[in-house]
Amino acid sequence: MSGPGTGGGNGDALVPDHETMRRLAYRAVDHIVDRWAGLEADRPWQGASRAAAEARLDGPPSEDGGDVEALMDWAVREVFPLAGRIDHPRFMGFVPSGPAWPAVLADILVSGHNVFQGTWLESAGPSQIELTVLEWFRGWLGMPEGAGGILTSGGSVANLLAVVAARDLAGAPEGGVIYLSEQGHSSLERAARVAGFSPERVRKLATGPDRRLSVDAVAAAIAQDRERGLHPLLICANGGATSTGVVDPLPELTALARREGIRLHVDAAYGGFAVLTEEGRVALAGIGDADTVTLDPHKWFFQTYECGCLMARDPGELERVFRVSAAYLQDTHLQDREVNFGDRGIQLTRAFRALGIWLTVQSAGRRRLADAIGAGIDLGARAGAWVEAHPELELLHPASLGIVCFRFRPLDGEGRDAGPRREDELEALNRELQERMLQGGHAMMSSTRLDGRYSLRFCILNHRSRWEHVEAALEQVVREGRALS
Ligand SMILES: Cc1ncc(COP(=O)(O)O)c(C=O)c1O
């Protein structure tokens, strides 16, 4: 390892003297603030091959320890830079996350207190704060009184809990079937696999030209499965699909699920917090009537990783599904309305994730957060309009909830559309264009596929992103596209 020297020390390495503790903690904070201060001038991404990362970073464990300050400095200098700056204003790939400063402060406090939040006995205060923020979410989503949930490591685990709950609450019948949109997130398919659904019991339903689930198509699939003697259990709808931002017809799907006596889950991991805005409330109308809803505060609610959430119309159902008693936990039984969060999911040892949410909301205020989310929606819409107005860009799906899907299409020498090019040529060109945007440090975009076509994709959720960042990225896309044509 070309790392820091060994030796030195600060008294006891496990618990240094208090002066040293403060000096080291301030040093860590200085690193973080320096990073935030320099973020915009930095590139949005830097990668390395495994071989390069190994050569630079790998090494044996220290036998006798080293200077923690030098080690921290080394990690900041050598390790952290080899990564995406997910919170960079021009990081618009995948689903970005731009934490708010109070969320970072909460992380520091949570690490330093290291509360075990699996049982009420060991975490009455933190568990109450989790109940409080879940109650805020309930109100924002418009779920009925009594709804609640659990904070999870992310959307994937929240989706898994929803699928397992649907299976077990129906008595885990032979032949249980779940219904997904082809636009649904991959974590739902994985959840079904983990929950023991064979691929033939997972219907990935095609969507129409608007890329939303068709209620008639879901109803027909359910009817067909009933005829075959199978047991429909759960419809999973999108509350902001990852590729395009679309929202499925939630009220109609809820009505269908009720008629059929099955459950409706809405995966609103990325899109759900848009309910704080007027436009999002319209797009997500009906979300509060679902049986379960996945939210990811570490996406569009400005929390640090890992912070997801499953909301349930009846959180008691989660407890019935996930609670397992054990002799060594017999002291953790509850008196009254307390909650052992370890009973609502699959983690017993859990961190105090709610503090970041609580501190962010109570210090910034709901209105400021709603404005930040609304700004992302507006930037997406503005980028969509810019693309649509540009003769060399093709909008592949209308902008929705901060996501824009498009591609570059070259003009001929006369300034006319160069005509129908082969799809594979357009794909190769746009792939190369995307790579140049990344390697040149211009913007982190990612891509998706829509009707088999390769699509560039912006996902603008960052409270730091402004129109100048988005416009600069779009202009660079055009420049790179021209250079490649
Ligand atoms: C709609 C949707 N659902 C689920 C997930 C998975 O969430 P996580 O990565 O937090 O596990 C994502 C992640 O992007 C998502 O966009």
The ligand as an SDF file (V2000), in Angstrom:
LIG
                    3D

 16 16  0  0  0  0  0  0  0  0999 V2000
  -38.5520    3.0000   -8.1300 C   0  0  0  0  0  0  0  0  0  0  0  0
  -37.4250    2.3820   -7.3450 C   0  0  0  0  0  0  0  0  0  0  0  0
  -37.6780    1.3510   -6.5110 N   0  0  0  0  0  0  0  0  0  0  0  0
  -36.7190    0.7680   -5.7700 C   0  0  0  0  0  0  0  0  0  0  0  0
  -35.4130    1.2040   -5.8520 C   0  0  0  0  0  0  0  0  0  0  0  0
  -34.3590    0.5240   -5.0300 C   0  0  0  0  0  0  0  0  0  0  0  0
  -34.0350    1.3270   -3.9540 O   0  0  0  0  0  0  0  0  0  0  0  0
  -32.6430    1.1710   -3.1560 P   0  0  0  0  0  0  0  0  0  0  0  0
  -31.5800    1.3820   -4.1750 O   0  0  0  0  0  0  0  0  0  0  0  0
  -32.7380    2.2410   -2.1360 O   0  0  0  0  0  0  0  0  0  0  0  0
  -32.6010   -0.1840   -2.5800 O   0  0  0  0  0  0  0  0  0  0  0  0
  -35.0940    2.2680   -6.7170 C   0  0  0  0  0  0  0  0  0  0  0  0
  -33.7030    2.7300   -6.8270 C   0  0  0  0  0  0  0  0  0  0  0  0
  -33.3720    3.5020   -7.6850 O   0  0  0  0  0  0  0  0  0  0  0  0
  -36.1270    2.8720   -7.4670 C   0  0  0  0  0  0  0  0  0  0  0  0
  -35.8730    3.9040   -8.2980 O   0  0  0  0  0  0  0  0  0  0  0  0
  1  2  1  0
  2  3  1  0
  2 15  2  0
  3  4  2  0
  4  5  1  0
  5  6  1  0
  5 12  2  0
  6  7  1  0
  7  8  1  0
  8  9  2  0
  8 10  1  0
  8 11  1  0
 12 13  1  0
 12 15  1  0
 13 14  2  0
 15 16  1  0
M  END
$$$$
